[in-house]
Amino acid sequence: MSRRKTERLLNLVICLLATRRPLSAEQIRQAVPGYDRDGDEAFQRMFERDKNELREIGIPIDVVRDPWEDEPGYRIERESYELPEIHLEPDEAAVLGLAAQVWQRASLAEAASGALLKLRAGGVAAEEAGGGALELRVDTRDPAFPALWDAVRDRRAVRFDYRGAGSESVRTRTVEPWGVVSRRGRWYLIGHDRDRAASRAFRLSRIAGQVAPVGRAGDVEVPQGVDLRALVGFPDEGPEERTATVRVRRGCCEGLRQKAVLVEAGTGEDGWDTMTLRFSDPERLAGWVATMGAGVVVLDPPDARESVIRRLKGALAGQA
């Protein structure tokens, strides 16, 4: 939202709260900065959009129709706008502070801090938890997280491109989101996959590109009693183990050599050996291999190779 629009909406709220009697659209146009420069039709369209946006975020704008007036009047009743007095027990206030601390470095940090500020302004002692020996953090580096969190909150379907495990192909998925959960340091979207007509879990790190909303807010119904964490859980034996073929420079990557199930010394003077490694998660393997730089090259399988390339490109872009 632009700064000009934000100021106009704020001025509109202040105007409708301060008035003692309902104001007509023309009176609002004259009183609120940002409306006075537009023509009649442009003003009407802008005013209608502003009213709808304020109502969507929970600000009640009353329409008052006076039989003696040709046009309706608008105002905001303070009783409907202001929050009732909030009373929190010490343990409840502590939980709020802890939640704000958890989201400190996530995309919701600004909203969490703003909520605490409003509570303090209302006289509620909701201090941020801090200064202790242990601090909680939520790692949400996946670019898709904010859009998916909004979709879960708004109960709105989403569409995105998804790269399946062990595959280079990317397919478009349309999902009715039920929740976003974390397991073993990774974030997952749980919901109903419309393309497969079944519930599915999608790892956020495998989502490619932007997440696009589909349909209207409120269209998604979350099943009663659904266990999101159970839908994310792997079987007890863990993911299927596979093998990777890598080339390693002679005289380096000793830790990788110790993990190898087979090492074939290179012939000639090329200076490289070929090794076979066992792995179950291509992303974890890529994170390990990428730290060794030019000393190792993944040959196979393709998804592990692509994961390493993606990490190295990300590191290069970060330095640039």
Phi, psi and omega per residue, in radians:
M1 nan 2.311 -3.100
S2 -1.242 2.777 -3.135
R3 -1.112 -0.681 -3.125
R4 -1.091 -0.750 -3.140
K5 -1.184 -0.705 3.118
T6 -1.047 -0.778 3.123
E7 -1.114 -0.678 -3.132
R8 -1.145 -0.755 3.116
L9 -1.130 -0.714 3.113
L10 -1.111 -0.750 3.105
N11 -1.116 -0.623 3.108
L12 -1.140 -0.761 3.112
V13 -1.083 -0.788 3.140
I14 -1.075 -0.733 -3.129
C15 -1.103 -0.796 -3.087
L16 -1.296 -0.407 3.059
L17 -1.376 -0.595 -3.034
A18 -1.413 -0.422 -3.061
T19 -1.244 2.504 3.106
R20 -1.559 -0.297 3.124
R21 -2.358 2.729 -3.134
P22 -1.035 2.458 3.138
L23 -1.864 2.451 3.075
S24 -1.324 2.906 3.136
A25 -1.057 -0.667 3.141
E26 -1.176 -0.676 3.097
Q27 -1.146 -0.675 3.093
I28 -1.149 -0.672 3.119
R29 -1.059 -0.676 -3.134
Q30 -1.345 -0.470 -3.013
A31 -1.636 -0.483 -3.035
V32 -1.733 2.074 3.072
P33 -1.063 2.397 -3.124
G34 1.955 -0.365 3.104
Y35 -1.718 -0.434 -2.945
D36 -1.242 -0.227 -3.082
R37 -1.636 -0.122 -3.039
D38 -1.733 2.739 3.057
G39 -1.278 3.062 -3.051
D40 -1.044 -0.865 -3.097
E41 -1.166 -0.729 3.126
A42 -1.110 -0.677 3.113
F43 -1.117 -0.784 -3.122
Q44 -1.068 -0.750 3.129
R45 -1.126 -0.773 -3.123
M46 -1.148 -0.726 -3.126
F47 -1.121 -0.715 3.112
E48 -1.124 -0.739 3.112
R49 -1.109 -0.736 -3.123
D50 -1.120 -0.732 3.110
K51 -1.074 -0.752 -3.130
N52 -1.142 -0.705 3.137
E53 -1.141 -0.718 3.128
L54 -1.140 -0.697 3.121
R55 -1.172 -0.606 3.131
E56 -1.130 -0.523 3.131
I57 -1.649 0.196 2.987
G58 1.662 0.218 3.105
I59 -1.648 1.992 -3.055
P60 -1.404 2.078 3.060
I61 -1.858 2.018 -3.126
D62 -1.497 2.441 3.048
V63 -1.862 2.052 -3.092
V64 -1.923 2.164 -3.135
R65 -1.878 2.045 3.127
D66 -1.714 2.165 -3.126
P67 -1.074 -0.323 -3.123
W68 -1.608 -0.064 -3.129
E69 -2.034 2.599 3.138
D70 -1.340 -0.596 -3.075
E71 -1.948 2.616 3.098
P72 -1.260 2.813 3.085
G73 -1.958 2.789 -3.080
Y74 -2.254 2.537 3.064
R75 -2.867 2.926 3.068
I76 -2.109 2.063 3.101
E77 -1.297 2.225 -3.123
R78 -1.060 -0.613 -3.122
E79 -1.102 -0.568 3.139
S80 -1.470 -0.452 -3.062
Y81 -1.496 -0.721 -3.032
E82 -1.373 2.525 3.081
L83 -1.305 2.555 3.029
P84 -1.174 2.876 -3.139
E85 -1.087 2.329 -3.059
I86 -1.815 2.234 3.084
H87 -2.078 2.116 3.117
L88 -2.091 2.408 3.010
E89 -1.270 2.747 -3.125
P90 -0.939 -0.685 -3.129
D91 -1.221 -0.590 3.102
E92 -1.176 -0.735 3.098
A93 -1.106 -0.643 3.121
A94 -1.136 -0.666 3.122
V95 -1.134 -0.707 3.100
L96 -1.085 -0.764 3.111
G97 -1.101 -0.691 3.113
L98 -1.143 -0.692 3.122
A99 -1.113 -0.714 3.109
A100 -1.124 -0.626 3.114
Q101 -1.160 -0.704 -3.127
V102 -1.059 -0.685 -3.075
W103 -1.561 0.224 -2.987
Q104 -1.020 -0.685 -3.092
R105 -1.871 0.274 -3.128
A106 -1.781 3.129 -3.093
S107 -1.195 -0.307 -3.139
L108 -1.666 0.215 -3.082
A109 -1.060 -0.751 -3.106
E110 -1.123 -0.736 3.132
A111 -1.153 -0.703 -3.136
A112 -1.131 -0.776 3.128
S113 -1.135 -0.672 3.111
G114 -1.125 -0.654 3.116
A115 -1.125 -0.741 3.101
L116 -1.114 -0.688 3.137
L117 -1.081 -0.717 3.124
K118 -1.152 -0.685 3.121
L119 -1.135 -0.714 3.129
R120 -1.154 -0.663 3.119
A121 -1.105 -0.481 3.103
G122 -1.530 0.105 3.096
G123 1.559 0.200 -3.139
V124 -1.619 2.234 -3.130
A125 -1.429 1.519 3.133
A126 -2.075 1.402 -3.090
E127 -1.426 2.571 3.058
E128 -1.246 2.362 3.077
A129 -1.263 2.269 -3.133
G130 -2.971 2.946 3.086
G131 1.417 -0.047 -3.119
G132 -1.452 3.062 -3.134
A133 -1.242 -0.523 -3.129
L134 -2.047 2.420 3.096
E135 -2.272 2.377 3.134
L136 -1.581 2.506 3.092
R137 -2.445 2.552 3.029
V138 -1.936 2.073 -3.115
D139 -1.605 1.904 -3.110
T140 -2.185 1.054 -3.122
R141 -1.352 -0.249 -3.134
D142 -1.127 2.179 -3.097
P143 -1.054 -0.447 -3.078
A144 -1.369 -0.205 -3.007
F145 -1.033 -0.899 -3.080
P146 -1.007 -0.770 -3.124
A147 -1.149 -0.670 3.131
L148 -1.248 -0.651 3.084
W149 -1.075 -0.754 3.103
D150 -1.092 -0.690 -3.129
A151 -1.139 -0.703 3.092
V152 -1.120 -0.764 -3.136
R153 -1.102 -0.726 -3.078
D154 -1.519 -0.070 -3.088
R155 0.930 0.986 -3.064
R156 -2.241 2.383 -3.125
A157 -1.198 2.738 -3.140
V158 -2.355 2.803 3.078
R159 -2.318 2.370 -3.133
F160 -2.712 2.842 3.052
D161 -1.579 2.347 -3.016
Y162 -2.303 2.338 3.108
R163 -1.764 2.001 -3.095
G164 -1.243 2.793 3.132
A165 -1.156 2.345 3.101
G166 1.242 0.368 -3.097
S167 -2.496 2.550 3.075
E168 -1.568 -0.270 -3.071
S169 -1.279 2.534 3.117
V170 -2.044 2.198 -3.121
R171 -2.124 2.610 3.125
T172 -1.463 2.284 -3.140
R173 -2.086 2.449 3.013
T174 -2.008 2.087 -2.949
V175 -2.250 2.421 2.956
E176 -1.632 1.835 -2.982
P177 -1.304 2.382 3.072
W178 -1.857 -0.528 -3.123
G179 3.129 2.846 3.059
V180 -2.103 2.119 -3.065
V181 -2.262 2.793 3.131
S182 -1.965 2.418 3.077
R183 -2.544 2.155 3.114
R184 0.964 0.716 3.069
G185 1.422 0.063 3.139
R186 -2.112 2.632 -3.120
W187 -1.810 2.474 -3.095
Y188 -2.302 2.510 2.956
L189 -1.705 2.234 3.098
I190 -1.938 2.339 3.122
G191 -3.111 -3.018 3.136
H192 -1.640 2.052 3.110
D193 -1.439 1.916 -3.111
R194 -1.144 -0.550 -3.115
D195 -1.221 -0.595 -3.139
R196 -1.787 -0.098 3.136
A197 0.963 0.779 -3.128
A198 -2.763 2.831 3.082
S199 -1.313 2.447 -3.098
R200 -2.507 2.765 3.019
A201 -2.000 2.337 -3.111
F202 -2.142 2.148 3.094
R203 -1.313 2.286 -3.045
L204 -1.110 -0.552 -3.110
S205 -1.204 -0.237 3.127
R206 -1.715 0.028 3.089
I207 -1.422 2.195 -3.101
A208 -1.822 2.313 3.080
G209 1.378 -2.755 -3.045
Q210 -1.528 2.666 3.032
V211 -1.719 2.142 -3.074
A212 -1.883 2.309 3.073
P213 -1.235 2.598 -3.127
V214 -2.254 2.304 3.088
G215 1.303 -2.767 -3.060
R216 -1.841 2.733 3.061
A217 -1.142 2.469 3.141
G218 1.578 -0.042 -3.112
D219 -1.326 -0.401 -3.046
V220 -1.533 2.280 3.074
E221 -1.892 2.099 3.115
V222 -1.474 2.195 -3.114
P223 -1.042 2.494 3.113
Q224 -1.157 2.348 3.061
G225 1.271 0.238 -3.141
V226 -1.197 2.370 -3.137
D227 -1.776 1.726 -3.065
L228 -1.126 -0.719 -3.102
R229 -1.170 -0.579 3.108
A230 -1.170 -0.580 3.131
L231 -1.259 -0.418 3.111
V232 -1.477 -0.483 -2.989
G233 -1.009 2.463 3.045
F234 -1.547 2.825 3.002
P235 -1.042 2.787 -3.080
D236 -1.027 -0.570 -3.089
E237 -1.380 -0.092 3.084
G238 1.483 3.095 -3.142
P239 -1.122 2.738 -3.125
E240 -1.100 2.339 -3.130
E241 -1.481 2.422 3.141
R242 -2.273 3.113 3.118
T243 -2.063 2.557 3.092
A244 -2.163 2.489 3.088
T245 -1.874 2.190 -3.101
V246 -2.326 2.719 3.024
R247 -1.907 2.377 -3.067
V248 -2.275 2.397 3.074
R249 -1.146 2.493 3.110
R250 -1.156 2.420 3.077
G251 1.481 0.132 3.114
C252 -2.446 3.061 3.105
C253 1.027 0.847 -3.089
E254 -1.110 -0.661 3.120
G255 -1.082 -0.687 3.112
L256 -1.179 -0.658 3.130
R257 -1.109 -0.649 -3.132
Q258 -1.174 -0.482 3.122
K259 -1.480 -0.226 -3.066
A260 -1.226 2.523 3.063
V261 -1.591 -0.259 3.129
L262 -2.716 2.323 3.089
V263 -2.213 2.143 3.109
E264 -1.936 2.013 -3.131
A265 -1.156 2.415 -3.136
G266 -1.226 2.630 3.111
T267 -1.745 2.667 3.129
G268 1.364 -2.678 -3.048
E269 -2.003 0.452 -3.119
D270 -1.297 -0.336 3.057
G271 1.368 0.328 -3.107
W272 -2.215 2.519 2.996
D273 -1.964 2.729 3.108
T274 -1.928 2.306 -3.099
M275 -2.248 2.722 3.039
T276 -2.026 2.221 -3.140
L277 -2.075 2.618 3.010
R278 -1.755 2.425 3.138
F279 -2.674 2.826 3.087
S280 -2.142 -0.424 -3.088
D281 -2.166 1.973 -3.117
P282 -1.101 -0.543 3.140
E283 -1.198 -0.709 3.122
R284 -1.188 -0.719 3.087
L285 -1.068 -0.737 -3.139
A286 -1.111 -0.705 3.126
G287 -1.086 -0.587 3.130
W288 -1.328 -0.842 -3.068
V289 -1.179 -0.676 -3.071
A290 -1.083 -0.477 -3.136
T291 -1.222 -0.252 -3.117
M292 -1.612 0.014 3.014
G293 1.052 -2.322 -3.034
A294 -1.375 0.063 -3.113
G295 -1.437 -0.148 -3.080
V296 -2.549 2.536 3.103
V297 -2.323 2.227 3.102
V298 -1.500 2.205 3.127
L299 -1.674 -0.662 -3.011
D300 -2.793 2.576 0.060
P301 -1.417 2.935 -3.059
P302 -1.057 -0.655 -3.077
D303 -1.209 -0.607 3.076
A304 -1.199 -0.703 3.111
R305 -1.085 -0.780 3.138
E306 -1.140 -0.602 3.110
S307 -1.123 -0.703 3.105
V308 -1.150 -0.797 3.139
I309 -1.043 -0.728 -3.125
R310 -1.113 -0.719 3.127
R311 -1.165 -0.731 -3.137
L312 -1.159 -0.669 3.070
K313 -1.142 -0.667 3.094
G314 -1.113 -0.712 3.108
A315 -1.132 -0.706 3.112
L316 -1.123 -0.746 3.131
A317 -1.129 -0.644 3.126
G318 -1.130 -0.663 3.108
Q319 -1.239 -0.597 3.129
A320 -1.159 nan nan
